[in-house]
Amino acid sequence: MNKHKNPEQSLKAKQRMILEMINASWELAERLGKHPLKSGCNCVSCVNKRKRFAEERKREWKFKL
């Protein structure tokens, strides 16, 4: 029976850790306020900006020449 309980507990622990990291990044963003992109900054704003730079723009054009 212990084998069945451990995966559930570890999954909940992982989910709790992720939520704590998200909350910490929001609190950091609130504390820092609006600021330019900084390397090593883990606030939500900087993480989203880095993600936008990393993604390639693969939008299709609405108009064709």
Secondary structure, DSSP 4 states (H G I P E B T S, - for coil): -HHHHHHHHHHHHHHHHHHHHHHHHHHHHHHH-S----TT--SHHHHHHHHHHHS---PPPSS--
